[in-house]
Amino acid sequence: MENISATWLYPIILVAGALQAWGPPMNGVLRKSLTNPWLASLVSFLPIIALLGVLWFCLPRPLPTAEGIGAMPLGFQALKDIVVILHKGVPPLRVAERG
């Protein structure tokens, strides 16, 4: 998708916009037909997860490793900090002493 031309980009944007506009009415009909909003949300969400799972299995290259993420430039320092916080917990805040 790096070298996509405008002739393909605009139709993709239009289709994505149409699908965004089509989603809420379809979810409303699904909610009325299933009578349970939680079940309707689950039924609406699962096909998307299945599609993303299929796309993930079909990727031509593997996902990055932790070492690969660690070797990324400083712009990804926040991502590395979030990963550390999720694995080790939030570090205590240091309060500067007033002199």
LINQUI-V19748 format. One line per field, one symbol per residue. phi: phi as a letter, one per 20 degrees, with the letter a starting at -180 (. if undefined). burial: 1 if it has 24 or more other C-alpha atoms within 12 Angstrom, else 0. A space follows every 50 residues. Layout:
# LINQUI-V19748
phi=???
burial=???
This chain:
# LINQUI-V19748
phi=.fdfeffefffffffffffffefgfffffffffemdffffffffefffff fffffffeffcfffefffffefffgdffffffffffednffffeefeed
burial=00000000000000000000000000100000000000000000000000 0000000000000000000000000000000000000000000000000
